[in-house]
Amino acid sequence: MNVHKRIAIYGKGGIGKSSTASNVAAACADEGYKVMIIGCDPKSDSSITLLGGKRIPTILDLLRDGVDVKEEDVVFKGYKGVQCVEVGGPEPGIGCAGRGIIVAIQTLKKISRSLNEMDLIIYDVPGDIVCGGFVAPIRKGLVKEAYVLTSGEYMPLYAANNICRGLAKINTPLSGIICNSRSVSREEEIVTKFAAEIGSELMAFIPKEQIVQDCERDGFSVMEKAPDSNVAQVYRKLARTIMERDSSVMPEALDDDRLRELTK
Ligand code: SF4
């Protein structure tokens, strides 16, 4: 296999980026790909379901404590060999303006060769475009493909639309929209329309199923704990689509009136 995918999943906080990222990572590992997940979320829970519920130390915390960080301190093998890294969060009240991610990745590059060896690296990045954190991995050339996760409700769509505006501003194309359903009425129709109107397409509709939360609570991905479930099939299909994807578009964000109309 000779793939070199570097993707980021964006979307409103709490919309399910981490569970989508970890399930896609697990599904790709199932297919034999070498996968790394880099959690850049302050909650550092991107990798927890790949590690049987174990929380790993974050690069930023170790650096802050003055530790001379080694690869084995921050890169942990999870489900089917998925390499898990948590960048960690900022100091409360200080933030990091995206520096955190960059410093952490620079450290990682220095201490580990795996970054170059992976078929797929998934960056699970902080929610909205409030700061440099959003663009840092793209600007540094770490991320080549951006995906946006949303549901059919107004607020997540608002955030998704804003992210698309941000991507266009930094000249970064969008590879697709993923819907993590909240069981809103006409949800698939709304998100399909949204995706089409910004010039992109809906890549997957992940149904809201209790099994996802149940597996998460136990510290596992659906792929590991409930591989025969309906939602596992959906993640598997999404993972394949991502691995085969080679098209993207410059998204054209909607104006707010149109966005409201869409969700009515
Ligand atoms: S400054 Fe941005 S990237 Fe840094 S922690 Fe705050 S929100 Fe995240």
Residues whose N, C-alpha, C, O or C-beta is under 5 A from the ligand:
A	BS01	SF4	P90 G95 C96 A97 G98 P126 C131 G132 G133
